[in-house]
Amino acid sequence: MTKVVFLGYFRIPLVAGSLMTQINQRRRQFIDRPVQGMLLLRASYYWALTLGTQIAVMILLTLTASPPGESYVAGARFRLYLRLMAVASVIILPVILLDLVRLSHRWVGPIYRIRTALNALSRGETVPPIRFRDGDCWQELAGDFNVVAGELNRLRAASPDAVTQEIPRGAPGVPSARG
């Protein structure tokens, strides 16, 4: 049986039972909207700043490089170059933003997984060891978390009454879900 999956921009047919069928892909584009949205806004700001700088340089070059009697030719050339630059810039912006969202999965995804596992631990649930995808940031954080979660799971199993009480969010010394 052949299954088709998407790896990045490519469709790749996979044979059932192969190691490739176990790829852990993230299905959502935005894992943490505030963080990824801020990143996209910053990239858009840099894009607009770069575009404005390019236009200013083009104006300066057009004014200083054209002979005095041929300003109409320089103006026509300037408008053509401006259109070409605008079209190229508008074409490349979505590619840059999509790449940034996908790149941000490498650090937002692991933090999201740690946060959801911590929430489950705070509710008294047993959490299995977590493992991040190859290429994700903070691989060692998963190992550190697994040590702490394993110890907590062991303590809960040895003495269920001692560590099963849920600590309410916002209690002194306990961070909130977003904090």
Secondary structure, DSSP 8 states (H G I E B T S, - for coil): -EEEEEETTEEEEEETTSGGGG------S-SSHHHHHHHHHHHHHHHHHHHHHHHHHHHHHHHHHS-GGGHHHHHHHHHHHHHHHHHHHHHHHHHHHHHHHHHHHHHHHHHHHHHHHHHHHHTT---------TT-S-HHHHHHHHHHHHHHHHHHHH-HHHH-----TTSTT---TT-
